[in-house]
Amino acid sequence: MSQPNLLQGRRLFLRNAMLGASFFTVRGLLAELLTQTPSQTEGPFYPDHLPLDTDNDLIIINDQLTPAVGEITHLSGRILDSRGEPLRNTLVEIWQADNNGAYLHTKTGNAEKRDKNFQGFGRFMTGSTGEYYFRTIKPVPYPGRTPHIHFAIKMKGHEKWTTQCYIKGHPGNSKDGIYNSIKDPKQRDAVTIDFAPVKSSRAGELAAHFDVVMGFTPGA
């Protein structure tokens, strides 16, 4: 697929997925008490050298033709305040290990097998609806950790805030110390998400939805 068509396809997916799942989810949230997303450690593998390409498509680096290896995942959600209102002009960053368990970091494990076609890090600035979108891969386990994706939320007037999301039903969750450090079951559920098949995809792509509820209300 050419780059213009790929971009158009991502936009269509973002529109359809978010107008459906995201808005439905938020309507439900307004009817009940929001669960604040728990803060979690940044970890040791935030990229020590950022890639030249830091966009929201981690599958393709710049104009290269070879995609990253892994199960392509459309990861989307909204950044919300404590009342469920969307937070605009919020920088969302994600980073994760590639399909071989290697990070974009000089001290990563399995460095000799790192997928050079996986961007490993991406950024997205939210608009008025608080929505973000990334095209990435389904996370995989590596020694000592269950599969996860790191998130950093950055906004003017607030300290950088980090968390992680996990795969619902993955057997490694019960043995992961960082995951189980979340003692509140509701907060643990809030960072545990489905990676569901996209019905219209012939390539076996997945969709995952992760809303982040911050613990403050701007101006309050």
ABEGO torsion letter per residue (X at the ends): XBAAAAAAAAAAAAAAAAABAAAAAAAAAAABBBBBBBBBBAEAABBABBBABABABAABBEABABBBBEBBBBBBEBBBBAAGBBBBGBBBBBBBBBAAGBBBBAABBGAAABBAABAGBBBBBBBAAGBBBBBBBBBBBBBGBBBBBBBBBBBBGBBBBBBBBBBBGBAAAAABAAAAABABAAAAAAABBBBBBBAABAAGBBBBBBBBBBABBBGX
